[in-house]
């Protein structure tokens, strides 16, 4: 039975363990994002030495980041996309790589329907009553 209606389902993968303890399992972390953070820290250290202004920094970083994305450096599964994926990658979900997650086996003991989102209009109506 498909688990696509489960709140832990993401693109055929199961987010249960990550949602249970976010960030605990480093092996689930996006390798491109980890590289990107290291590159950015290194970039800032070097830029500080040259005393560049904010506009120059932004322009330099944008070019560097674009080259990083195009090269896919750090991850062979990095696939840029225009609208989707939190790192600009089709496999991104927060700071987690979907490909590192286990496959969803369908309805399992962790299956849970998504929680309804809070309806602010309903809440405001409740106050007036």
N, C-alpha and C positions, 0 to 999 in steps of 0.2 A: 504494500500500500504506500503511495507516495507521501513523503514527509514535507512537501513543498508548502503546506499550510502551517508548519511549525514555526514558532518564533526564533528557533535556533538555526533555521535553514537559510543557507546563502549559496546560491549558484551550485546546487548539488552537493554542498559540503555542510558539515555540522559544526556550529559555533558553540555548542554546549560547554565544552571544557574551557574555552576562552572566556565565555560570559560568566562562568562560575568563579574564575580567578583571573581577571584581565591582566595581561602582561607577564604572568608567572612563567609561562613556557616560552622561553626565548627562541626556540626552534620554529615557532609560528610567526615570528616577526618578519616583516618584509625586508629582504636583504638589500633591495635598492634603497629603501628609506634609511636603513642603518648606514649605508655607504653615503647617502646624501647628507646625513647629519654630520658624519666625519668630515666630508668634503667642505661643508659649510663652516664648521668650526675652524678647519685649517685655513679656509679662505679669509675668515674674519681675523685670524691671527696675522696673516700676511698683510691684509688690507690696513690693519692698525699701524703697521710699520711705515706705511706710505702716507698716512694721514689723509685719506681720500674723503670727500664729502659724501653725503647720503645718496645723492643722485648718481654719482660715479659708481659707488658701491652697488647700487641696485642694477644699473646697466651691466656692469661686469658680471654680477651673479646671475642675472637673467641669461646672458650668453653662455656662461659656464653650465648652468642647469640645463639649458637646451641641449648642449653637447652631451651631457650625462644621459639625458633621456634618449637621445638618438643612438648613443652607443649601447645602451642597455647594460652598461658596465655594472658589474656586481651581481647580476642575475640574468641567467639565460632565459628565464621565463617572463622577463619584463617586456610587456607589449603596450606601448603608449596608446592612449585613447583620448578623445576630445571630451567626452561627457560620460564619466563613469569611473569608478575606482578612485580611491582617495589619494593615491600617489600619482595619478595620471596614468595608472596601469589598469588594464582590464581585470587583473587578478587581485587588486587591492580591496581591502575591507578594513577601514580604520588603519591601524599600523600592522595588521595581520595580512599574510599572503593566503588567499583562499586555497591555493594549491597545496599548502602545508597542512591544511585541515583534513580530518578524515572524511571519507565519503558519507553522505547521508544514506542510511540503510532503510529509510522509510519510517513508518511510525514505530517508535521504540519507547522504552520506559521513560525517556526524557521528553517525549513529545509534549508540547504545550502550545496552545493557540496563542497568537499574539494578544497582548494586553490591549484593551481599548484605550485610545488616547483620551486624555482629559478634554472635555468639551467645555470651554470657558463660558459659553453662552448659557449652558445648563447650570453651571455653578452660580453665575450671576442671578439667574432666575430663582435659584434656591434661596439666596440671600434676601430677595425681596419678599418672599412668602412669610 
